[in-house]
Amino acid sequence: MVYTHKHPALLIMGIIMLAMGAATSSGIMDGVINYLHISKLVWELTSLSYVFGAIAVAVGLWHLFGEHREGNLDYYLSSITGGIFILLIAMLIRWFVAPYVAVVSKSLGPVMGDKYLHDVMGLNYVVLGILAGIIIVNVFRIPAWAENGVRLSRLGLKTGVILLGTLYSAAELRSLGGLSVVMIGFFVLGSVGLVLWFGARRKVPNSMGGVLSAGMGVCGVSATVAAAPVVQARSVEIAYTIGTILLWGVGCMFLFPVIGHVLDMGHVQFGAWAGTGILNSAQVAGAALAYQPNGIETLKVAEIFNITRVLVLPIIVLWLAVWYVKREENAPGVSVGRVVFEKFPMFVLGFLLMFALSSTGIFAPAQHYKGKYFDNNIAESKLLKSEDVAVLQAEAGKVAREDQKAALGRLLENRKVMSIDDDDVLRGLVNAGVLSKDANGVLKQAHKSVRHTAKKVSAFRNWITWLFAFGLVGLGMQITIASIRQAGGQPLVIGGIVGSAKAVLSLIVVLMFVRETI
Amino acid sequence: MPYQNILLASHGTPGARAAEELALRLCASPGGIHHLLVVPDFWTGMMGDDWLNNVRTRITYGKYVESTLERELQEHVERVCAEAEGAGARYSYELKVGQPAECLAEAAGAAGYDLVVIGSPRPKGAAGLRSRMSLDPVVRALNIPLLVAPHPDA
């Protein structure tokens, strides 16, 4: 079979990208850029448009005028059209639609404290990208020429997770890993057990209880896909379960960030909650990026939880297989080795490899922490100005703690932060809210001047952001309303009860026991 | 009035079973029933937004869903076939994947049927998959009589 479509779509998309790049670099877009406040994005707007525009034009010309024969080259090149289709949507959303939504939202004024509507609702490029994907597949349908490449979105997400491995310190991974094992262990086993118990009480077939417990307990649709053949689920049971999970997942992706903002949760708290309470793994990443669109601290926490969940998946599938065999005469035999081998997520090895490489210091200076390192050999222009010093001196009397007084004294004397310890102490002073907004602003500026992000780490952050944006737009294109509409039957009842209990209980646990310091 | 060549659209639900019984009652002896089975196209989205699984797991799942649907349809076909033969009617069937209304309109135009029999939608609140057929495009497309069997729970 020849996969390549002789269609001008890829060429046209390439020309559109090149035109965007040219319009930006020539200054034609300056008015739009200023109106949308996207001057920080100009570099990626030009460079990404040129690079991917050139690729799209070259491959698009080959698609139109080349001779295509069955084979690997045809298959892989045909997927570029769908990939560029997703990328173009992600670009338009990130550069134009999301900033426009922000402009409109700001024009309406703050709606919750100093937060605007788009902040509270998480209406950023990630959520809007997923929405765009959902709208495209349900209203217009995915064009035939793009179908093959839309699957690349999974590759984008897995590559994003692998690269994320470069951004963890050993202490972070140990701490977050421990937290996630405890949280996931309790809530996964708890919800799997609860669904099976509910199922028995409501007299649902074992196959339905089995497939629903995997979906509700572990990682949503992915767990359903892995467990359905093992527990010999009937077609209607699969449809009910996947519909229920997708309905919950999409709902949670919008609801969780709003609740997080209302409760003023920290990044670690929200990441832990989303990673535990949201049923479907794709929406965990979406909610994390929706909560913190301009940083990836929340995503880092949420993805550790996602990785823990997917590592638990083979164990749960094995458990369900044994559980099912005990209850059904015609159940297929269980091979432990086969289940573990087939269900093991290989991309987690990539994540661990990147983490190991990062730990050797090849991506960032050895003393970096959370992707940043301390260096106070800074230019004169980065030192505190006399007016900044005056602001801090006027409020120095408010500081009561001796260590904070000493650190502030050294800052005022040298007009820069003098050590990592001083930096930590002054960050604590900012978080304590003792000083005025202006004084805290000066302290934050002093912190920024001595904390540097390694160039390679910065590049990784950008790539990760784009890979997740790309992947989530593509995943949005795989969420059909027709499949969500199948939510129903016992899975909707049991799933509603267990899903709500899991979300509420994990929120309580996170608020009570999880602190921002990792 | 018995019909020689009936197109029956059914998929095993209580409403469809009523259509099967009605079609068998109305079929002349000897006469023929052509059974249309539609796998609704929402199944193409039933891998959802899974991205964590590897290719092997996804292929296993895809093959499992296909074989499960095939087995369930086969059981349905065998039952209706036995009932038709018991009633002295010729039985044939075809399987389509897509929107139920489009598939029915397409099948009805393909051969010389003199009646189309379908079931009623299930009552509100009753459990079942949501792939309800919209009657409007079917009625517009058909140039033969369409008979809708009343739902047994109506």
Interface residues (C-beta under 8 A of the other chain):
Chain A: V137 S153 R154 L157 K158 C219 G220 V221 S222 T224 V225 A226 A228 P229 A233 R234 S235 V236 I238 A239 I242 I245 L246 G249 N280 S281 A282 N306 V310 L313 E342 K343 F344 P345 M346 G471 L475 G476 Q478 I479 T480 A482 S483 R485 Q486 G488 G489
Chain B: P40 D41 F42 W43 T44 G45 M46 M47 G48 D49 D50 W51 L52 N53 N54 R56 T57 R58 T60 Y61 Y64 V65 T68 L69 E72 A127 G128 L129 R130 S131
